[in-house]
């Protein structure tokens, strides 16, 4: 006859969770490195990370009666690869489909409700990247998987394409053995990081991470990092794409995680013309909405600059008239990267009416780059062939 722990595990699997782990709701040990990471400022502008760090380390600070932590994982891997085209934007795989918060919320409510029905004395709280809970650390402790050198949770049979969640309960459940680390001497993720954000094994400097720069950062992307972002407009998958354990990844059965229309490889030029209403409608149920319109078009402008596509000059020129300073700053930078007479004319015209000093500075820097560029670069954009289907995205 199954005990309660086994029944919860079976119910979780019935609801579609691939992995379920159980651990005692005690204080996490120092291996997670949270305090050192925060003191070094590597969390950047994610100020909420430094708020009540003790809650992140001890589940009992979140739910005083907590006795156990149930860790859950849901596979989101889908087979389509990223399209390697400078003219299309790269969106992180986790954001191709419906917002995972919405999907996990439904399942967590059902599982928590079942537990509360099963045990009248039960108290429970559930989270999925929505509260002061260290999802990966608890999943590691509960045996779901281990934290890789890229800081993502890895499982031997599913790789790292997983959404994580947990339920805190006041029940004494059987604990699983902590997962063993199987990264060995591999450093592929460290070598693959475009910006060198994996500053040491298991340590990410968020201030350098493309996911942070394109999602969490609200202000301008540091100028020296913009060329390294390439065509990534929301998140980055490079460290996971190269992870050897992801060769075991299996396509998800969850239809909500399949790529939505135009979210897989959208055309950058088309995106740059989006209005606030179009952005809300297109990304209403997508994680992309977290970037907000100004942040998203900031990312698109950087990608267009990195594409060196002269056909992007008209939309970037028009973007210099948008009310958002953040967009104008990056549109000016992008025109400076593309160069040429038309880009130069657009920047000079914008300078005659621009009143914001930050934008004026960016325009002047862009003009100086164009003027200093070799003649060959003014005549011929620095690109590979343009034999891409313009109907995509």
N, C-alpha and C positions, 0 to 999 in steps of 0.2 A: 504494500500500500504506500502511495506517495505521501511524503510530508509536505508541508506548506511551501518550502523552498522549491521542491521539485514541481509542485503544481503551478507556482508563479512562473517558473522557467518554461513549462509547457504552454501556459497561456500566452506568454510573451512571443513565443515562436508562432503560435496560432495567429497572432496579430501581425506577423510579418517581420519581427525583429530577427536578424540573423544570429546575433550574439547576445548572450545574457550572462552577467557575472554578479557575484554577491561578495560584499566585504563588510567588515565591522566599521561602524561610524565613529572611528577614532581619529585623532589628529594625524594628518599626513606627515611623514618624516621630511627631513631637509633635502632629500634627493631631487625634489621638484625644482629647487633653485628659485622659487618665486621671490623671496625677499631680496636676494642678491640681484636678480633681474630688475626688480623695481628700483632698487637703490642706485643702479647704474643708469637709470633713465631710458632703458631700452623699450619701454612701453610707449614712448613718444607722447602723443596727445590723447592716448586712451586713458584718461584720468580716472575713469571708473575702476580700472584695474588696481589702482593704489588705494581705493576706498575700502576700508574694512578688510584688509588682506587676511585677517584671522578667520573670516568666514570662508575664504577660499581654501584654507588649510584644515578647517575643522567643521564637518557637516553639522555638528551639534550647535554651532553658533548660528546656523540657519534654521534648523528645527531642533529645539532644545531636547525633545524627547527621542530624537533619532537614535536608533540602535543598529540599523543596517542601511547600506547603500546598494541599490539595485542599478547596475550599469547596463545600458542597452546600446546596441549598434544596428544601424540600418544601412544596407548597401545602396549606393546611388550610381554605381558605375554603368556607363553606357558606351557602346562600341565606337561610335563615330570619332575619328581622330580630329585634332585641330587642323584646320586648313592653313598651310604654310604660305600665306599670301600677304604681302605688305599692304594691300588695298582693302583687306578685311580685318575686322577687329577680333581679338581673341578674348573670349569670356571664359572664366574658370568653369570647369565641367560641373561643379556643384550648382551653378546658377543657370544651367541650360533649361531646366524645367521649372516646375512649381516650387515656390518657396518652401524649403524643408521644414521651417518652423510650423507651417500650416499642416503639413503631412504628419509630422511627429506629434504635434499637439493632439490630433484626433486619436492616435494610437495610445499616447500616454494617458489621456483621459479615460479611455476604455480600460486600460490595464489597472490604473489606479482605482477606478470605480469598482472593478472586479475584486481587487484586494480588500477594499473597504466593505464590500458586501460579504466577502468570505470571512473577514475578521471584524466583528463589531467594535472592538476596542482599538482598531488600527487608526493611526494618524499618519498622514503622508503628504509630501510635497513633491512635485515633479518639475524638472527643468530640462531644457535643451538649448544650451548656449544662450540662455535668457536670464541667468542669475549668477550669484557669486559662488559658483561651483566649478572646480577644476575638472572638467569632463574627462580629459585624457588621463590625469593622475588617478582618478577613481576607477576608470576602466582598466588601467594597468594593474591597480591593486586588486581588482575583482577578477583578474584573469582573462579579460576580454582580448587583450593584446598588449604589445609593448610600445613605448614611445620611441620612435626612430630618431636618427640624428637630425632629421628635418623637423622634428618636434610633432609630427603627426603620429597618430596611433596606427600600428601595423598589426595585421593578423596573418597567420601562416597560410590560411586557405582563402582569404578574401583581399589581401593586400591592405591598402590604406584608404580606399574610396568609401569611407564610412561616415555617416552622421552619428553623433553620440548623444545620449540622453541619460538621465538618471532619475530614480525615485528614492527619496529619503523616507524611511518608515520607522516606526517605533517598535518594530517586531524583531525578535532574535532569530535571524535566519542563518542557515549554514553558509559559511564563508568558503569561497573558492581560493585556490592557490594563486598567488601573484604570478603574472605572466613573466616568462624568461625573455631576455633580450636576445634577438637573433640577427642584429645588424653586423656583428663581427667586425672585420677590418674595412668593410665597404665604406666609401666616401663619395659615391656617385652624386648624391643629392647636394653635397657641399660644393663639388666641382661644377654642378649644373646651374647653381643659383646665379641668375644674370647680374645681380647687384652685390653679390658677396654678403648677403644678409645672414647666412649661417656662419656666424663669426667664430664658432667653435662647435664641436659635436654636441647636439642637443640644445644649442643656444641660438636663438634668433634675435637679431637686433631689428625690432619692428620698424625702426626709422629708415631702414634700408630695404625692407621687404616690399615687393611690388603689390602684394595683397593689401598691405597697410596703406601704401601710397595711393592706390587707386580706389580704396573703399573707405578707410577710417579717417585718413587725413582730410581735413576740411579746407586747408589753405593751399597755396601754390606748391607744386611738386618741386623739390630742390633742382635747380637748373642742371647741376652736374649729373643727376640721376635720370633726367628725361631721355637722353639717347639710349640708355640701357633698358628702358621699358619696352621698346620695340612697338609691336601692335597690340599689346595687352591692355585692354580697356576696362577690365573688371576682374581683379584677382590674377593669380598665376599658378599654373600646375606643374611647372618644370621639375621641381624636386620630387613630385610624385610620379611624373611621367618616366623618370629614369630609375625609379626604385625597382630592384630586381624582384621584390616580393609581389609587385603588381602584375607580374606575368600570370599569377594565379587568380586575378580578378575575374569575377563572373558577372555578366550583365544582370542588372536589377530586374526584378519582376514588377517593380512599382512604375506604373504608366506615368504618374505625375512627374517622374524624374527624367523622362525622355525629352529631347530637345524641343522646345516650343518653336513656333514659326519665327524665323529670322534671328533666333538667339544663339545659334551655333556659330555662324560665320557672317555676321552682318557687314554690309558695305559701309566703310567709314564715312565716305562723303555723304551718304544718305542720312546717317546718324547725326551729322553735324547740323542738320537743318531742323532738328526736332524742337517742338515747342513744349512748354510745360504740360499742356493738356495731352499731347501725343506721348510724352514720356510717362505720364501717370497711366494712360490707357495701355500702353504697350507693356509696361513692367509692373502692372498692378499687383499681380500675384507672383512676382519674381524677386529673388534676393537683390537684383540689380537696383531696385528702388532705394536701397540703403545709401547708395552713393549720392542720391539727389541729382536733379538735372544739372546744376552748375558743376558739381564734381564729376559727373559722367561726361559732360561735354569738354571739361578740362582734359580728361583722359583721352577722349577722341581726338582733340586737337593735338596732343602730344604724339599720338599714333600717326596722325596725318603728317606731322612734321617729320617723323622718322621714316615715313614712306617716301618722302621726297617727290611726291606726285604733283606735277604742275597743274593737273586738273582739279586739285583741291583748293587752288588759290581763290576762286570765286566764293566758295562757302566760307573760307577763312576770312576773306575780306569782309563778307557780310557779318561775320561773327564779331568783327571789331566794332560793330554798332550795337551789339547786344548790351542790355543794362547791367549784366553781371560782370563785375571787375575780374573775377576769377577766370571767366571764359576769355575775356579780351586779352588778359596777360598771356595765356597759353596759345591763343590764336596768333598773337604777334610773334611769339617764339617759333611757332610752326612755320610761319611765312619766312622767317629768317633762315630756317633750315632748308626750305624748298628753294629759296632764292629765285633769281631771274628778274627780268624787267617788270613783269606784272606784279609779282610779290612786292618788289621795291616800291612800285607806284601805290599799291594799296596801303603800305605802311606809311609812306609820306603823306598820303591823303588823311589817314587816321590821325597822324601827329598834329595836323592843323586844327583839329577839333577836340582832341583828347585832353581832359582836364585832370584826370587822376594821375598822380605822379608815379605810382607804381607801374601803371600801364605805359606811361610815357618812357620810363626807363627801359622797359622791355622792348618797346618799339625802336628806341635808339640803339640798343644792343643788337637787335635783329638787323637793322640797317647797316651797322658797322660790320657784321658778319658777311652780309651780302657783298658789300663793297670790297671786303678783303678776300672774298672767294676767288679761286683761280677761274679764268675765263671758261675753261672746259666744263666746270661745274655749273656755270650760269647757262651754258648752252644745252648740256645733257644731264638730266637728273641721275643721281647715283642709285640706280635700281637694276634689278634683274628683269627678265622678260615680263611683259604684261599680257600673257596669254591666259587670262582668267575669264571665266564666264561671268559677264557683268550682270547676269540675271540672279546670281547668288546673293542673298541678303537684301 
